[in-house]
Amino acid sequence: MPDVVAKVALIQPYKHSPATNVWNRSAPPAPLVLVHDGGGTTFCYHFLGYLGRPVYGIDNPHYDSGKAWEGGIPEMAREYLKPSKV
């Protein structure tokens, strides 16, 4: 199977200010990475309230084609971890 590229998009940027720095840290908090829902998109995560950290979403790269993952969830996990190893 040819390599697919997981689509990672910024959903919510981190806005540093005393009001949003809920952890009272000088460094920004670790980003939160969310994987798509059962429908294959991260649309639902765009309605989250501000979380005080950068939030990224990974869409299903097979969403447009509807192609199944031959290797199931283990294959999905391997593909979705690739962008985090950059």
C-alpha positions in Angstrom: 0.0 0.0 0.0 1.4 3.4 -0.9 2.3 5.7 2.0 -0.5 8.0 3.1 0.1 11.3 4.8 -1.9 12.0 8.0 -3.3 15.5 7.8 -2.3 17.4 10.9 -3.9 20.8 11.3 -3.8 23.4 14.0 -7.2 23.7 15.6 -6.5 26.1 18.4 -3.3 28.2 18.9 -1.8 29.0 22.3 -2.4 32.6 23.3 0.0 33.5 26.1 -1.4 36.0 28.5 -1.7 36.1 32.3 -5.5 35.3 32.0 -4.9 32.2 29.8 -1.8 30.9 31.6 -3.8 28.7 33.9 -0.7 26.6 34.9 1.4 29.7 35.8 4.3 28.5 33.7 6.8 30.5 31.9 7.0 28.0 29.0 4.0 27.2 26.9 2.2 23.9 27.9 2.6 20.8 25.8 0.4 20.6 22.7 -2.7 18.4 22.7 -3.0 16.2 19.6 -6.5 14.8 18.9 -7.3 12.0 16.4 -10.4 12.2 14.2 -13.7 10.8 15.4 -15.5 7.8 13.8 -16.5 10.0 10.9 -12.9 10.6 9.9 -12.7 14.4 10.6 -11.7 16.7 13.4 -14.7 19.0 12.8 -16.2 18.3 16.3 -13.0 19.5 18.0 -13.3 23.0 16.5 -16.2 23.6 18.9 -14.0 23.1 22.1 -13.6 26.0 24.4 -10.2 27.4 24.8 -7.9 24.8 26.4 -4.9 27.0 27.2 -2.5 25.1 24.9 -2.0 24.5 21.2 -4.5 21.9 19.9 -3.8 19.9 16.8 -6.1 17.5 15.0 -5.3 14.5 12.7 -7.9 13.8 10.0 -8.2 10.4 8.4 -6.2 10.6 5.2 -8.5 8.1 3.6 -11.6 10.2 4.3 -12.0 11.5 0.7 -11.4 8.1 -0.9 -13.3 6.0 1.7 -10.5 3.4 1.4 -10.3 1.0 4.3 -7.1 0.6 6.4 -5.8 -2.8 5.3 -3.8 -3.2 8.6 -6.7 -1.9 10.8 -6.1 0.2 13.8 -2.4 -0.8 14.2 -1.7 0.5 10.7 -3.6 3.7 11.5 -1.6 4.2 14.7 1.7 3.8 12.8 0.7 6.3 10.2 -0.6 8.8 12.7 2.6 8.7 14.8 4.8 9.6 11.8 4.2 13.4 12.0 5.2 13.4 15.6 8.6 12.0 14.8 9.6 15.0 12.7 
